[in-house]
Structure formats: structure tokens, C-alpha cells
């Protein structure tokens, strides 16, 4: 599959230790309003030290279903209940 995001493959994004180290599923994605930063999280609450920085391509390689969110505008989040559920996008806040 072609890389679906507008950003370069090596764009730094935020994820969490559960996804990088414990094989958790991505259930919460944020495209931040202020700085355009993408966050791909497992849906749990996190402390600062559980954050990890990876490339956008690493996330895409890990879970190609994030390609559905490639055009999600800044200021939006997407959530789903499980890996086989559909993403639900909404405006943040
Ligand atoms: Zn997590």
C-alpha cells in the first residue's frame, strides 16, 4: 500500500509504551490543532514517561488501518473500540 499521509514518512509522532512495547492496539488518534502533531495511543490514561516518539511510517507499518485517518484535519480525534471496529472521527473539545 502507498504511504497515505500528506506528511513525510519520517515525521515524528507521539505514541505510548503500550503500543511500542506491549503490542497494544491503537484505539485513539489525535491530530493536534496547535502544532499539527499526530498522536497514536492505546486509549488508556498515560503519564509523561509512557510517551514514545516514533516516525509516522512506523505507525503505518504497525497498523495500516490508520490510513483511513490520513486526511483527518488538525483539531480532530478518532476513536474505535477495537482493531476491527470502524474509526469514529470528531472535532476535539
Ligand atoms: Zn498506552
PDB file of the backbone (N, CA, C, O) and the ligand in Angstrom, with CONECT records:
HET     ZN  A 101       1
ATOM      1  N   UNK A   1       0.846  -1.200   0.000  1.00  0.00           N
ATOM      2  CA  UNK A   1       0.000   0.000   0.000  1.00  0.00           C
ATOM      3  C   UNK A   1       0.878   1.246   0.000  1.00  0.00           C
ATOM      4  O   UNK A   1       1.904   1.295   0.678  1.00  0.00           O
ATOM      5  N   UNK A   2       0.462   2.253  -0.770  1.00  0.00           N
ATOM      6  CA  UNK A   2       1.188   3.513  -0.844  1.00  0.00           C
ATOM      7  C   UNK A   2       1.047   4.243   0.486  1.00  0.00           C
ATOM      8  O   UNK A   2       0.010   4.165   1.144  1.00  0.00           O
ATOM      9  N   UNK A   3       2.096   4.949   0.869  1.00  0.00           N
ATOM     10  CA  UNK A   3       2.036   5.709   2.116  1.00  0.00           C
ATOM     11  C   UNK A   3       0.949   6.785   1.991  1.00  0.00           C
ATOM     12  O   UNK A   3       1.017   7.636   1.104  1.00  0.00           O
ATOM     13  N   UNK A   4      -0.051   6.748   2.878  1.00  0.00           N
ATOM     14  CA  UNK A   4      -1.266   7.539   2.648  1.00  0.00           C
ATOM     15  C   UNK A   4      -1.263   8.964   3.203  1.00  0.00           C
ATOM     16  O   UNK A   4      -2.118   9.769   2.833  1.00  0.00           O
ATOM     17  N   UNK A   5      -0.326   9.283   4.073  1.00  0.00           N
ATOM     18  CA  UNK A   5      -0.377  10.590   4.726  1.00  0.00           C
ATOM     19  C   UNK A   5       0.246  11.688   3.866  1.00  0.00           C
ATOM     20  O   UNK A   5       1.101  11.420   3.022  1.00  0.00           O
ATOM     21  N   UNK A   6      -0.193  12.927   4.090  1.00  0.00           N
ATOM     22  CA  UNK A   6       0.400  14.075   3.392  1.00  0.00           C
ATOM     23  C   UNK A   6       1.780  14.391   3.951  1.00  0.00           C
ATOM     24  O   UNK A   6       2.643  14.897   3.234  1.00  0.00           O
ATOM     25  N   UNK A   7       1.989  14.094   5.224  1.00  0.00           N
ATOM     26  CA  UNK A   7       3.264  14.365   5.870  1.00  0.00           C
ATOM     27  C   UNK A   7       4.318  13.358   5.389  1.00  0.00           C
ATOM     28  O   UNK A   7       3.970  12.261   4.951  1.00  0.00           O
ATOM     29  N   UNK A   8       5.609  13.730   5.468  1.00  0.00           N
ATOM     30  CA  UNK A   8       6.669  12.774   5.104  1.00  0.00           C
ATOM     31  C   UNK A   8       6.669  11.541   6.015  1.00  0.00           C
ATOM     32  O   UNK A   8       6.221  11.603   7.160  1.00  0.00           O
ATOM     33  N   UNK A   9       7.174  10.431   5.495  1.00  0.00           N
ATOM     34  CA  UNK A   9       7.186   9.177   6.256  1.00  0.00           C
ATOM     35  C   UNK A   9       7.961   9.284   7.560  1.00  0.00           C
ATOM     36  O   UNK A   9       7.655   8.589   8.529  1.00  0.00           O
ATOM     37  N   UNK A  10       8.971  10.162   7.585  1.00  0.00           N
ATOM     38  CA  UNK A  10       9.805  10.264   8.794  1.00  0.00           C
ATOM     39  C   UNK A  10       9.304  11.320   9.778  1.00  0.00           C
ATOM     40  O   UNK A  10      10.033  11.692  10.697  1.00  0.00           O
ATOM     41  N   UNK A  11       8.091  11.803   9.607  1.00  0.00           N
ATOM     42  CA  UNK A  11       7.509  12.762  10.546  1.00  0.00           C
ATOM     43  C   UNK A  11       7.443  12.156  11.949  1.00  0.00           C
ATOM     44  O   UNK A  11       6.972  11.031  12.119  1.00  0.00           O
ATOM     45  N   UNK A  12       7.912  12.895  12.945  1.00  0.00           N
ATOM     46  CA  UNK A  12       7.868  12.406  14.329  1.00  0.00           C
ATOM     47  C   UNK A  12       6.443  12.477  14.857  1.00  0.00           C
ATOM     48  O   UNK A  12       5.782  13.509  14.737  1.00  0.00           O
ATOM     49  N   UNK A  13       5.975  11.387  15.439  1.00  0.00           N
ATOM     50  CA  UNK A  13       4.636  11.339  16.033  1.00  0.00           C
ATOM     51  C   UNK A  13       4.735  10.757  17.441  1.00  0.00           C
ATOM     52  O   UNK A  13       5.723  10.116  17.800  1.00  0.00           O
ATOM     53  N   UNK A  14       3.696  10.995  18.221  1.00  0.00           N
ATOM     54  CA  UNK A  14       3.692  10.507  19.595  1.00  0.00           C
ATOM     55  C   UNK A  14       2.874   9.229  19.694  1.00  0.00           C
ATOM     56  O   UNK A  14       1.777   9.130  19.145  1.00  0.00           O
ATOM     57  N   UNK A  15       3.421   8.270  20.394  1.00  0.00           N
ATOM     58  CA  UNK A  15       2.664   7.066  20.701  1.00  0.00           C
ATOM     59  C   UNK A  15       2.952   6.713  22.161  1.00  0.00           C
ATOM     60  O   UNK A  15       3.516   7.534  22.886  1.00  0.00           O
ATOM     61  N   UNK A  16       2.585   5.529  22.602  1.00  0.00           N
ATOM     62  CA  UNK A  16       2.817   5.186  24.008  1.00  0.00           C
ATOM     63  C   UNK A  16       3.530   3.848  24.119  1.00  0.00           C
ATOM     64  O   UNK A  16       3.582   3.077  23.161  1.00  0.00           O
ATOM     65  N   UNK A  17       4.073   3.584  25.287  1.00  0.00           N
ATOM     66  CA  UNK A  17       4.852   2.365  25.520  1.00  0.00           C
ATOM     67  C   UNK A  17       3.995   1.113  25.347  1.00  0.00           C
ATOM     68  O   UNK A  17       4.515   0.046  25.021  1.00  0.00           O
ATOM     69  N   UNK A  18       2.684   1.238  25.563  1.00  0.00           N
ATOM     70  CA  UNK A  18       1.818   0.059  25.413  1.00  0.00           C
ATOM     71  C   UNK A  18       1.795  -0.419  23.967  1.00  0.00           C
ATOM     72  O   UNK A  18       1.708  -1.616  23.694  1.00  0.00           O
ATOM     73  N   UNK A  19       1.877   0.541  23.046  1.00  0.00           N
ATOM     74  CA  UNK A  19       1.842   0.204  21.624  1.00  0.00           C
ATOM     75  C   UNK A  19       3.225  -0.245  21.146  1.00  0.00           C
ATOM     76  O   UNK A  19       3.339  -1.215  20.396  1.00  0.00           O
ATOM     77  N   UNK A  20       4.273   0.456  21.579  1.00  0.00           N
ATOM     78  CA  UNK A  20       5.608   0.092  21.099  1.00  0.00           C
ATOM     79  C   UNK A  20       6.168  -1.141  21.820  1.00  0.00           C
ATOM     80  O   UNK A  20       6.943  -1.895  21.231  1.00  0.00           O
ATOM     81  N   UNK A  21       5.788  -1.355  23.081  1.00  0.00           N
ATOM     82  CA  UNK A  21       6.427  -2.421  23.851  1.00  0.00           C
ATOM     83  C   UNK A  21       5.487  -3.546  24.279  1.00  0.00           C
ATOM     84  O   UNK A  21       5.945  -4.654  24.559  1.00  0.00           O
ATOM     85  N   UNK A  22       4.193  -3.283  24.335  1.00  0.00           N
ATOM     86  CA  UNK A  22       3.265  -4.315  24.827  1.00  0.00           C
ATOM     87  C   UNK A  22       2.242  -4.738  23.792  1.00  0.00           C
ATOM     88  O   UNK A  22       1.268  -5.420  24.110  1.00  0.00           O
ATOM     89  N   UNK A  23       2.473  -4.321  22.522  1.00  0.00           N
ATOM     90  CA  UNK A  23       1.614  -4.837  21.462  1.00  0.00           C
ATOM     91  C   UNK A  23       0.148  -4.388  21.561  1.00  0.00           C
ATOM     92  O   UNK A  23      -0.741  -5.040  21.013  1.00  0.00           O
ATOM     93  N   UNK A  24      -0.099  -3.268  22.265  1.00  0.00           N
ATOM     94  CA  UNK A  24      -1.463  -2.774  22.384  1.00  0.00           C
ATOM     95  C   UNK A  24      -1.953  -2.257  21.025  1.00  0.00           C
ATOM     96  O   UNK A  24      -1.159  -1.872  20.167  1.00  0.00           O
ATOM     97  N   UNK A  25      -3.274  -2.260  20.854  1.00  0.00           N
ATOM     98  CA  UNK A  25      -3.881  -1.763  19.615  1.00  0.00           C
ATOM     99  C   UNK A  25      -4.058  -0.252  19.692  1.00  0.00           C
ATOM    100  O   UNK A  25      -4.356   0.286  20.758  1.00  0.00           O
ATOM    101  N   UNK A  26      -3.877   0.427  18.575  1.00  0.00           N
ATOM    102  CA  UNK A  26      -4.140   1.871  18.510  1.00  0.00           C
ATOM    103  C   UNK A  26      -5.649   2.078  18.522  1.00  0.00           C
ATOM    104  O   UNK A  26      -6.352   1.625  17.619  1.00  0.00           O
ATOM    105  N   UNK A  27      -6.147   2.769  19.558  1.00  0.00           N
ATOM    106  CA  UNK A  27      -7.597   2.989  19.669  1.00  0.00           C
ATOM    107  C   UNK A  27      -7.957   4.471  19.716  1.00  0.00           C
ATOM    108  O   UNK A  27      -9.133   4.829  19.652  1.00  0.00           O
ATOM    109  N   UNK A  28      -6.953   5.325  19.827  1.00  0.00           N
ATOM    110  CA  UNK A  28      -7.205   6.761  19.937  1.00  0.00           C
ATOM    111  C   UNK A  28      -6.151   7.504  19.128  1.00  0.00           C
ATOM    112  O   UNK A  28      -4.951   7.331  19.344  1.00  0.00           O
ATOM    113  N   UNK A  29      -6.607   8.329  18.201  1.00  0.00           N
ATOM    114  CA  UNK A  29      -5.685   9.107  17.368  1.00  0.00           C
ATOM    115  C   UNK A  29      -6.072  10.570  17.457  1.00  0.00           C
ATOM    116  O   UNK A  29      -7.246  10.919  17.334  1.00  0.00           O
ATOM    117  N   UNK A  30      -5.090  11.417  17.668  1.00  0.00           N
ATOM    118  CA  UNK A  30      -5.332  12.854  17.724  1.00  0.00           C
ATOM    119  C   UNK A  30      -4.451  13.548  16.692  1.00  0.00           C
ATOM    120  O   UNK A  30      -3.271  13.227  16.549  1.00  0.00           O
ATOM    121  N   UNK A  31      -5.034  14.495  15.981  1.00  0.00           N
ATOM    122  CA  UNK A  31      -4.254  15.360  15.090  1.00  0.00           C
ATOM    123  C   UNK A  31      -4.373  16.754  15.688  1.00  0.00           C
ATOM    124  O   UNK A  31      -5.386  17.429  15.508  1.00  0.00           O
ATOM    125  N   UNK A  32      -3.344  17.177  16.393  1.00  0.00           N
ATOM    126  CA  UNK A  32      -3.453  18.344  17.266  1.00  0.00           C
ATOM    127  C   UNK A  32      -3.633  19.652  16.503  1.00  0.00           C
ATOM    128  O   UNK A  32      -3.019  19.895  15.464  1.00  0.00           O
ATOM    129  N   UNK A  33      -4.492  20.467  17.063  1.00  0.00           N
ATOM    130  CA  UNK A  33      -4.841  21.751  16.471  1.00  0.00           C
ATOM    131  C   UNK A  33      -3.644  22.688  16.406  1.00  0.00           C
ATOM    132  O   UNK A  33      -3.380  23.284  15.362  1.00  0.00           O
ATOM    133  N   UNK A  34      -2.915  22.823  17.516  1.00  0.00           N
ATOM    134  CA  UNK A  34      -1.889  23.863  17.658  1.00  0.00           C
ATOM    135  C   UNK A  34      -0.702  23.623  16.737  1.00  0.00           C
ATOM    136  O   UNK A  34      -0.254  24.538  16.046  1.00  0.00           O
ATOM    137  N   UNK A  35      -0.191  22.395  16.727  1.00  0.00           N
ATOM    138  CA  UNK A  35       1.083  22.154  16.039  1.00  0.00           C
ATOM    139  C   UNK A  35       0.996  21.063  14.969  1.00  0.00           C
ATOM    140  O   UNK A  35       2.009  20.709  14.366  1.00  0.00           O
ATOM    141  N   UNK A  36      -0.200  20.530  14.729  1.00  0.00           N
ATOM    142  CA  UNK A  36      -0.333  19.500  13.688  1.00  0.00           C
ATOM    143  C   UNK A  36       0.261  18.158  14.077  1.00  0.00           C
ATOM    144  O   UNK A  36       0.369  17.263  13.238  1.00  0.00           O
ATOM    145  N   UNK A  37       0.651  18.005  15.344  1.00  0.00           N
ATOM    146  CA  UNK A  37       1.250  16.753  15.820  1.00  0.00           C
ATOM    147  C   UNK A  37       0.213  15.620  15.813  1.00  0.00           C
ATOM    148  O   UNK A  37      -0.924  15.797  16.252  1.00  0.00           O
ATOM    149  N   UNK A  38       0.633  14.456  15.302  1.00  0.00           N
ATOM    150  CA  UNK A  38      -0.206  13.258  15.374  1.00  0.00           C
ATOM    151  C   UNK A  38       0.120  12.477  16.649  1.00  0.00           C
ATOM    152  O   UNK A  38       1.282  12.362  17.039  1.00  0.00           O
ATOM    153  N   UNK A  39      -0.917  11.947  17.287  1.00  0.00           N
ATOM    154  CA  UNK A  39      -0.719  11.064  18.438  1.00  0.00           C
ATOM    155  C   UNK A  39      -1.506   9.781  18.197  1.00  0.00           C
ATOM    156  O   UNK A  39      -2.686   9.814  17.846  1.00  0.00           O
ATOM    157  N   UNK A  40      -0.834   8.655  18.390  1.00  0.00           N
ATOM    158  CA  UNK A  40      -1.463   7.351  18.190  1.00  0.00           C
ATOM    159  C   UNK A  40      -1.371   6.589  19.508  1.00  0.00           C
ATOM    160  O   UNK A  40      -0.305   6.088  19.867  1.00  0.00           O
ATOM    161  N   UNK A  41      -2.478   6.505  20.219  1.00  0.00           N
ATOM    162  CA  UNK A  41      -2.435   5.985  21.588  1.00  0.00           C
ATOM    163  C   UNK A  41      -3.370   4.785  21.759  1.00  0.00           C
ATOM    164  O   UNK A  41      -4.223   4.505  20.917  1.00  0.00           O
ATOM    165  N   UNK A  42      -3.174   4.087  22.885  1.00  0.00           N
ATOM    166  CA  UNK A  42      -3.923   2.846  23.105  1.00  0.00           C
ATOM    167  C   UNK A  42      -5.281   3.084  23.757  1.00  0.00           C
ATOM    168  O   UNK A  42      -6.079   2.154  23.873  1.00  0.00           O
ATOM    169  N   UNK A  43      -5.553   4.313  24.183  1.00  0.00           N
ATOM    170  CA  UNK A  43      -6.853   4.604  24.779  1.00  0.00           C
ATOM    171  C   UNK A  43      -6.839   4.647  26.303  1.00  0.00           C
ATOM    172  O   UNK A  43      -7.813   5.074  26.922  1.00  0.00           O
ATOM    173  N   UNK A  44      -5.744   4.209  26.905  1.00  0.00           N
ATOM    174  CA  UNK A  44      -5.612   4.323  28.369  1.00  0.00           C
ATOM    175  C   UNK A  44      -5.118   5.715  28.753  1.00  0.00           C
ATOM    176  O   UNK A  44      -4.720   6.503  27.894  1.00  0.00           O
ATOM    177  N   UNK A  45      -5.147   6.007  30.045  1.00  0.00           N
ATOM    178  CA  UNK A  45      -4.541   7.247  30.535  1.00  0.00           C
ATOM    179  C   UNK A  45      -3.028   7.047  30.588  1.00  0.00           C
ATOM    180  O   UNK A  45      -2.550   5.938  30.831  1.00  0.00           O
ATOM    181  N   UNK A  46      -2.288   8.110  30.361  1.00  0.00           N
ATOM    182  CA  UNK A  46      -0.827   7.992  30.298  1.00  0.00           C
ATOM    183  C   UNK A  46      -0.129   9.033  31.154  1.00  0.00           C
ATOM    184  O   UNK A  46      -0.614  10.151  31.327  1.00  0.00           O
ATOM    185  N   UNK A  47       0.994   8.649  31.674  1.00  0.00           N
ATOM    186  CA  UNK A  47       1.879   9.622  32.303  1.00  0.00           C
ATOM    187  C   UNK A  47       2.931  10.006  31.262  1.00  0.00           C
ATOM    188  O   UNK A  47       3.107   9.339  30.243  1.00  0.00           O
ATOM    189  N   UNK A  48       3.617  11.101  31.560  1.00  0.00           N
ATOM    190  CA  UNK A  48       4.614  11.633  30.627  1.00  0.00           C
ATOM    191  C   UNK A  48       5.647  10.583  30.201  1.00  0.00           C
ATOM    192  O   UNK A  48       6.032  10.519  29.034  1.00  0.00           O
ATOM    193  N   UNK A  49       6.084   9.776  31.145  1.00  0.00           N
ATOM    194  CA  UNK A  49       7.180   8.846  30.814  1.00  0.00           C
ATOM    195  C   UNK A  49       6.704   7.628  30.005  1.00  0.00           C
ATOM    196  O   UNK A  49       7.517   6.803  29.589  1.00  0.00           O
ATOM    197  N   UNK A  50       5.412   7.521  29.790  1.00  0.00           N
ATOM    198  CA  UNK A  50       4.907   6.435  28.936  1.00  0.00           C
ATOM    199  C   UNK A  50       4.815   6.855  27.471  1.00  0.00           C
ATOM    200  O   UNK A  50       4.481   6.047  26.605  1.00  0.00           O
ATOM    201  N   UNK A  51       5.113   8.124  27.202  1.00  0.00           N
ATOM    202  CA  UNK A  51       5.088   8.605  25.817  1.00  0.00           C
ATOM    203  C   UNK A  51       6.315   8.113  25.054  1.00  0.00           C
ATOM    204  O   UNK A  51       7.400   7.998  25.625  1.00  0.00           O
ATOM    205  N   UNK A  52       6.146   7.825  23.772  1.00  0.00           N
ATOM    206  CA  UNK A  52       7.246   7.413  22.895  1.00  0.00           C
ATOM    207  C   UNK A  52       7.141   8.227  21.608  1.00  0.00           C
ATOM    208  O   UNK A  52       6.042   8.547  21.154  1.00  0.00           O
ATOM    209  N   UNK A  53       8.291   8.559  21.025  1.00  0.00           N
ATOM    210  CA  UNK A  53       8.297   9.255  19.742  1.00  0.00           C
ATOM    211  C   UNK A  53       8.784   8.285  18.672  1.00  0.00           C
ATOM    212  O   UNK A  53       9.867   7.711  18.784  1.00  0.00           O
ATOM    213  N   UNK A  54       7.980   8.115  17.648  1.00  0.00           N
ATOM    214  CA  UNK A  54       8.345   7.236  16.530  1.00  0.00           C
ATOM    215  C   UNK A  54       8.031   7.982  15.230  1.00  0.00           C
ATOM    216  O   UNK A  54       7.505   9.094  15.260  1.00  0.00           O
ATOM    217  N   UNK A  55       8.354   7.371  14.100  1.00  0.00           N
ATOM    218  CA  UNK A  55       8.028   8.006  12.820  1.00  0.00           C
ATOM    219  C   UNK A  55       6.619   7.606  12.400  1.00  0.00           C
ATOM    220  O   UNK A  55       6.093   6.568  12.803  1.00  0.00           O
ATOM    221  N   UNK A  56       6.037   8.453  11.587  1.00  0.00           N
ATOM    222  CA  UNK A  56       4.702   8.170  11.066  1.00  0.00           C
ATOM    223  C   UNK A  56       4.696   6.852  10.300  1.00  0.00           C
ATOM    224  O   UNK A  56       3.715   6.109  10.332  1.00  0.00           O
ATOM    225  N   UNK A  57       5.793   6.570   9.618  1.00  0.00           N
ATOM    226  CA  UNK A  57       5.864   5.317   8.869  1.00  0.00           C
ATOM    227  C   UNK A  57       5.886   4.090   9.785  1.00  0.00           C
ATOM    228  O   UNK A  57       5.362   3.038   9.421  1.00  0.00           O
ATOM    229  N   UNK A  58       6.486   4.219  10.961  1.00  0.00           N
ATOM    230  CA  UNK A  58       6.484   3.091  11.904  1.00  0.00           C
ATOM    231  C   UNK A  58       5.063   2.757  12.345  1.00  0.00           C
ATOM    232  O   UNK A  58       4.700   1.590  12.488  1.00  0.00           O
ATOM    233  N   UNK A  59       4.268   3.802  12.557  1.00  0.00           N
ATOM    234  CA  UNK A  59       2.871   3.593  12.946  1.00  0.00           C
ATOM    235  C   UNK A  59       2.095   2.930  11.810  1.00  0.00           C
ATOM    236  O   UNK A  59       1.318   2.001  12.028  1.00  0.00           O
ATOM    237  N   UNK A  60       2.318   3.423  10.608  1.00  0.00           N
ATOM    238  CA  UNK A  60       1.625   2.878   9.439  1.00  0.00           C
ATOM    239  C   UNK A  60       2.003   1.410   9.221  1.00  0.00           C
ATOM    240  O   UNK A  60       1.158   0.592   8.858  1.00  0.00           O
ATOM    241  N   UNK A  61       3.269   1.089   9.444  1.00  0.00           N
ATOM    242  CA  UNK A  61       3.734  -0.286   9.292  1.00  0.00           C
ATOM    243  C   UNK A  61       3.118  -1.195  10.355  1.00  0.00           C
ATOM    244  O   UNK A  61       2.786  -2.352  10.098  1.00  0.00           O
ATOM    245  N   UNK A  62       2.976  -0.634  11.551  1.00  0.00           N
ATOM    246  CA  UNK A  62       2.407  -1.372  12.680  1.00  0.00           C
ATOM    247  C   UNK A  62       0.925  -1.675  12.457  1.00  0.00           C
ATOM    248  O   UNK A  62       0.452  -2.770  12.762  1.00  0.00           O
ATOM    249  N   UNK A  63       0.206  -0.700  11.924  1.00  0.00           N
ATOM    250  CA  UNK A  63      -1.250  -0.835  11.780  1.00  0.00           C
ATOM    251  C   UNK A  63      -1.734  -0.003  10.586  1.00  0.00           C
ATOM    252  O   UNK A  63      -1.951   1.203  10.699  1.00  0.00           O
ATOM    253  N   UNK A  64      -1.895  -0.668   9.455  1.00  0.00           N
ATOM    254  CA  UNK A  64      -2.246   0.032   8.210  1.00  0.00           C
ATOM    255  C   UNK A  64      -3.656   0.633   8.251  1.00  0.00           C
ATOM    256  O   UNK A  64      -4.001   1.436   7.384  1.00  0.00           O
ATOM    257  N   UNK A  65      -4.470   0.264   9.233  1.00  0.00           N
ATOM    258  CA  UNK A  65      -5.827   0.840   9.297  1.00  0.00           C
ATOM    259  C   UNK A  65      -5.791   2.334   9.628  1.00  0.00           C
ATOM    260  O   UNK A  65      -6.792   3.027   9.440  1.00  0.00           O
ATOM    261  N   UNK A  66      -4.654   2.842  10.117  1.00  0.00           N
ATOM    262  CA  UNK A  66      -4.562   4.288  10.358  1.00  0.00           C
ATOM    263  C   UNK A  66      -4.607   5.069   9.040  1.00  0.00           C
ATOM    264  O   UNK A  66      -4.802   6.284   9.048  1.00  0.00           O
ATOM    265  N   UNK A  67      -4.429   4.389   7.930  1.00  0.00           N
ATOM    266  CA  UNK A  67      -4.505   5.071   6.633  1.00  0.00           C
ATOM    267  C   UNK A  67      -5.884   5.703   6.419  1.00  0.00           C
ATOM    268  O   UNK A  67      -6.018   6.684   5.687  1.00  0.00           O
ATOM    269  N   UNK A  68      -6.890   5.142   7.054  1.00  0.00           N
ATOM    270  CA  UNK A  68      -8.250   5.714   6.980  1.00  0.00           C
ATOM    271  C   UNK A  68      -8.300   7.127   7.560  1.00  0.00           C
ATOM    272  O   UNK A  68      -9.218   7.892   7.263  1.00  0.00           O
ATOM    273  N   UNK A  69      -7.308   7.473   8.390  1.00  0.00           N
ATOM    274  CA  UNK A  69      -7.316   8.768   9.076  1.00  0.00           C
ATOM    275  C   UNK A  69      -6.334   9.751   8.448  1.00  0.00           C
ATOM    276  O   UNK A  69      -6.119  10.840   8.981  1.00  0.00           O
ATOM    277  N   UNK A  70      -5.745   9.381   7.336  1.00  0.00           N
ATOM    278  CA  UNK A  70      -4.672  10.189   6.751  1.00  0.00           C
ATOM    279  C   UNK A  70      -5.120  11.611   6.419  1.00  0.00           C
ATOM    280  O   UNK A  70      -4.316  12.542   6.468  1.00  0.00           O
ATOM    281  N   UNK A  71      -6.393  11.780   6.084  1.00  0.00           N
ATOM    282  CA  UNK A  71      -6.881  13.114   5.724  1.00  0.00           C
ATOM    283  C   UNK A  71      -7.614  13.810   6.871  1.00  0.00           C
ATOM    284  O   UNK A  71      -8.255  14.842   6.671  1.00  0.00           O
ATOM    285  N   UNK A  72      -7.517  13.245   8.057  1.00  0.00           N
ATOM    286  CA  UNK A  72      -8.192  13.857   9.206  1.00  0.00           C
ATOM    287  C   UNK A  72      -7.561  15.224   9.501  1.00  0.00           C
ATOM    288  O   UNK A  72      -6.347  15.317   9.681  1.00  0.00           O
ATOM    289  N   UNK A  73      -8.388  16.296   9.553  1.00  0.00           N
ATOM    290  CA  UNK A  73      -7.825  17.637   9.755  1.00  0.00           C
ATOM    291  C   UNK A  73      -7.262  17.830  11.169  1.00  0.00           C
ATOM    292  O   UNK A  73      -7.580  17.066  12.080  1.00  0.00           O
ATOM    293  N   UNK A  74      -6.436  18.842  11.337  1.00  0.00           N
ATOM    294  CA  UNK A  74      -5.966  19.252  12.660  1.00  0.00           C
ATOM    295  C   UNK A  74      -7.169  19.648  13.504  1.00  0.00           C
ATOM    296  O   UNK A  74      -8.134  20.226  13.004  1.00  0.00           O
ATOM    297  N   UNK A  75      -7.096  19.327  14.798  1.00  0.00           N
ATOM    298  CA  UNK A  75      -8.192  19.672  15.691  1.00  0.00           C
ATOM    299  C   UNK A  75      -9.219  18.562  15.806  1.00  0.00           C
ATOM    300  O   UNK A  75     -10.251  18.733  16.455  1.00  0.00           O
ATOM    301  N   UNK A  76      -8.943  17.412  15.174  1.00  0.00           N
ATOM    302  CA  UNK A  76      -9.862  16.273  15.240  1.00  0.00           C
ATOM    303  C   UNK A  76      -9.202  15.098  15.952  1.00  0.00           C
ATOM    304  O   UNK A  76      -7.979  14.960  15.975  1.00  0.00           O
ATOM    305  N   UNK A  77     -10.053  14.257  16.532  1.00  0.00           N
ATOM    306  CA  UNK A  77      -9.585  12.995  17.091  1.00  0.00           C
ATOM    307  C   UNK A  77     -10.412  11.863  16.477  1.00  0.00           C
ATOM    308  O   UNK A  77     -11.503  12.088  15.954  1.00  0.00           O
ATOM    309  N   UNK A  78      -9.883  10.667  16.549  1.00  0.00           N
ATOM    310  CA  UNK A  78     -10.624   9.492  16.107  1.00  0.00           C
ATOM    311  C   UNK A  78     -10.476   8.413  17.155  1.00  0.00           C
ATOM    312  O   UNK A  78      -9.406   8.227  17.733  1.00  0.00           O
ATOM    313  N   UNK A  79     -11.575   7.699  17.393  1.00  0.00           N
ATOM    314  CA  UNK A  79     -11.561   6.619  18.368  1.00  0.00           C
ATOM    315  C   UNK A  79     -12.225   5.385  17.775  1.00  0.00           C
ATOM    316  O   UNK A  79     -13.034   5.478  16.851  1.00  0.00           O
ATOM    317  N   UNK A  80     -11.873   4.238  18.318  1.00  0.00           N
ATOM    318  CA  UNK A  80     -12.579   2.999  17.976  1.00  0.00           C
ATOM    319  C   UNK A  80     -12.491   2.077  19.179  1.00  0.00           C
ATOM    320  O   UNK A  80     -11.665   2.267  20.072  1.00  0.00           O
ATOM    321  N   UNK A  81     -13.366   1.065  19.183  1.00  0.00           N
ATOM    322  CA  UNK A  81     -13.450   0.169  20.339  1.00  0.00           C
ATOM    323  C   UNK A  81     -12.440  -0.973  20.261  1.00  0.00           C
ATOM    324  O   UNK A  81     -11.965  -1.461  21.287  1.00  0.00           O
ATOM    325  N   UNK A  82     -12.117  -1.394  19.042  1.00  0.00           N
ATOM    326  CA  UNK A  82     -11.168  -2.492  18.874  1.00  0.00           C
ATOM    327  C   UNK A  82     -10.555  -2.391  17.483  1.00  0.00           C
ATOM    328  O   UNK A  82     -10.937  -1.536  16.684  1.00  0.00           O
ATOM    329  N   UNK A  83      -9.613  -3.264  17.207  1.00  0.00           N
ATOM    330  CA  UNK A  83      -8.898  -3.206  15.927  1.00  0.00           C
ATOM    331  C   UNK A  83      -9.837  -3.428  14.741  1.00  0.00           C
ATOM    332  O   UNK A  83      -9.563  -2.952  13.639  1.00  0.00           O
ATOM    333  N   UNK A  84     -10.933  -4.144  14.955  1.00  0.00           N
ATOM    334  CA  UNK A  84     -11.852  -4.411  13.838  1.00  0.00           C
ATOM    335  C   UNK A  84     -13.020  -3.425  13.791  1.00  0.00           C
ATOM    336  O   UNK A  84     -13.835  -3.484  12.871  1.00  0.00           O
ATOM    337  N   UNK A  85     -13.114  -2.516  14.774  1.00  0.00           N
ATOM    338  CA  UNK A  85     -14.181  -1.503  14.741  1.00  0.00           C
ATOM    339  C   UNK A  85     -13.816  -0.406  13.759  1.00  0.00           C
ATOM    340  O   UNK A  85     -12.650  -0.208  13.416  1.00  0.00           O
ATOM    341  N   UNK A  86     -14.850   0.304  13.314  1.00  0.00           N
ATOM    342  CA  UNK A  86     -14.626   1.472  12.442  1.00  0.00           C
ATOM    343  C   UNK A  86     -14.141   2.658  13.267  1.00  0.00           C
ATOM    344  O   UNK A  86     -14.552   2.839  14.413  1.00  0.00           O
ATOM    345  N   UNK A  87     -13.259   3.467  12.669  1.00  0.00           N
ATOM    346  CA  UNK A  87     -12.838   4.710  13.308  1.00  0.00           C
ATOM    347  C   UNK A  87     -13.999   5.689  13.328  1.00  0.00           C
ATOM    348  O   UNK A  87     -14.737   5.813  12.351  1.00  0.00           O
ATOM    349  N   UNK A  88     -14.156   6.397  14.466  1.00  0.00           N
ATOM    350  CA  UNK A  88     -15.142   7.465  14.555  1.00  0.00           C
ATOM    351  C   UNK A  88     -14.405   8.777  14.787  1.00  0.00           C
ATOM    352  O   UNK A  88     -13.767   8.975  15.821  1.00  0.00           O
ATOM    353  N   UNK A  89     -14.505   9.670  13.805  1.00  0.00           N
ATOM    354  CA  UNK A  89     -13.818  10.965  13.894  1.00  0.00           C
ATOM    355  C   UNK A  89     -14.740  12.010  14.477  1.00  0.00           C
ATOM    356  O   UNK A  89     -15.940  12.031  14.207  1.00  0.00           O
ATOM    357  N   UNK A  90     -14.155  12.874  15.281  1.00  0.00           N
ATOM    358  CA  UNK A  90     -14.935  14.034  15.735  1.00  0.00           C
ATOM    359  C   UNK A  90     -14.011  15.198  16.052  1.00  0.00           C
ATOM    360  O   UNK A  90     -12.812  15.030  16.274  1.00  0.00           O
ATOM    361  N   UNK A  91     -14.601  16.368  16.067  1.00  0.00           N
ATOM    362  CA  UNK A  91     -13.842  17.545  16.405  1.00  0.00           C
ATOM    363  C   UNK A  91     -13.504  17.486  17.895  1.00  0.00           C
ATOM    364  O   UNK A  91     -14.347  17.129  18.718  1.00  0.00           O
ATOM    365  N   UNK A  92     -12.275  17.836  18.228  1.00  0.00           N
ATOM    366  CA  UNK A  92     -11.825  17.754  19.620  1.00  0.00           C
ATOM    367  C   UNK A  92     -12.425  18.884  20.452  1.00  0.00           C
ATOM    368  O   UNK A  92     -12.484  20.028  20.000  1.00  0.00           O
ATOM    369  N   UNK A  93     -12.860  18.572  21.639  1.00  0.00           N
ATOM    370  CA  UNK A  93     -13.298  19.573  22.598  1.00  0.00           C
ATOM    371  C   UNK A  93     -14.691  20.138  22.341  1.00  0.00           C
ATOM    372  O   UNK A  93     -15.159  20.992  23.093  1.00  0.00           O
TER     373      UNK A  93
HETATM  374 ZN    ZN A 101      -0.843   3.357  26.037  1.00  0.00          ZN
END
